[in-house]
Every structure is written in C-alpha cells, then in structure tokens.
Amino acid sequence: MDKEKPNPLAHCSDDELVAEHTIQGANSHFLSEMMRRHKDASEVLGRRMNRWLLWFTIAIFALTGVLVWLGFKAFAAQHLVVVPDRSA
C-alpha cells in the first residue's frame, strides 16, 4: 500500500501560499495546495448549502400544502352547500 506523503505546505497560511506562488511563478506546488484548500472549503460550504436548500424546499412544500388546504376549505364553504336530510 502507498502511504500518503505528508503535505510540505501545510504549515503555510493562505496569504503565504499566494505570496510564494507569485514569487515562484510556474512552480505548481503552491498552486496545487491553493486548489486543494479551495476544494476542501467548497465541500464544507456545499454541504451547508445543501442542508439549507433542503429545509427551504421542505418549508415551501409545507406552506404550499397549507395554502391549498385553506383555499379548498374556503371554496368548499362557498360552493358546496350541505342539503339537510329530510327523510326522517
């Protein structure tokens, strides 16, 4: 099994990475580390956004159900007249 090598740029802050990448130019190690950190941060944000979107969708679904129920109830009260049973 291949053991993952330790990240040699883990100690650098985001600002240090950008500065070193600017100085080094074509050295892709700094750019790769910046992209890795961006991907990790985007995954966390994406999970949070997915959770918020799920709850927002559930809330819209529930409110739509309530509005349809109230609309049907109002329609039934106006248009559906209950005729009393006179057979007795």
N, C-alpha and C positions, 0 to 999 in steps of 0.2 A: 504494500500500500504506500502511496505517496503521502508524505506528511506535508501539510501546508507550511510554507516558509513564513516566518514572522514578517510583518509589514515594517519595512525600514523607515517609512514616513509616518508612522502612527503618532510619533511624538510631535510632529509639526502641526501648528494651528492652521486654520483655513487661510488666514492672511499670509502666513509664512509660505504656504504652498503656492499661492498666487504670485508672491514676490519671487520665489525661487524659479517658478516656471517662466516668468518674464525674463529673468536673468539668463537662465539656461537655454531658452529658445526651444530648439527641436527635441529636447530631452523629454521623452514621452512618459517617464516615470511619474513626474509631477502631475501631468495632465491625467494620467490613468487614476491616480489617487484622488484627484478632484472629482472625476467622473464617478468613482466608486462611492465617495462620500455623498455626492448628489443623489445617486441611485438609492442609497440607504435612507436618506432623508425623505426622498419622494415616496418610498414604500410606506414609511410611517404615516406621512401625510395622506397617502392614498387610502390606507386602512381607516383613518379617522374620517375622511370624507365619505367613504363607502358607508360607514355606520350612520353618519348624519343623513345621508341621502336615503338610506333605508327607513329611518324613523320619520323623515319628512314625507316619504311615499306612504307609509302607514297612516300618518296623520291626515293626509289628503284623502286617502281611501275612506277613513272613518268619517271625516267631515262630509264627504260626498254621500255616504250612506245615510247620515243623519238628515241631510238636506233632501234627499229623495224620499225618505220616510215622512218627513214633515210635509213635503209637497203632496204626497199621496194622501196623507191624513187630511189636509185641507181640501183637496179635490173630492175625497170621499164624503166629507162633511157637507159640501155644497151640492154635489151632483147625485149622490146615492141616497135616496130617500128610503127610509125603512117604513114599509107599509105594515100597519098593525094587523095581526091575525084576527079575523072576525068570525072564525068558525065556531067559537065557543058559545 
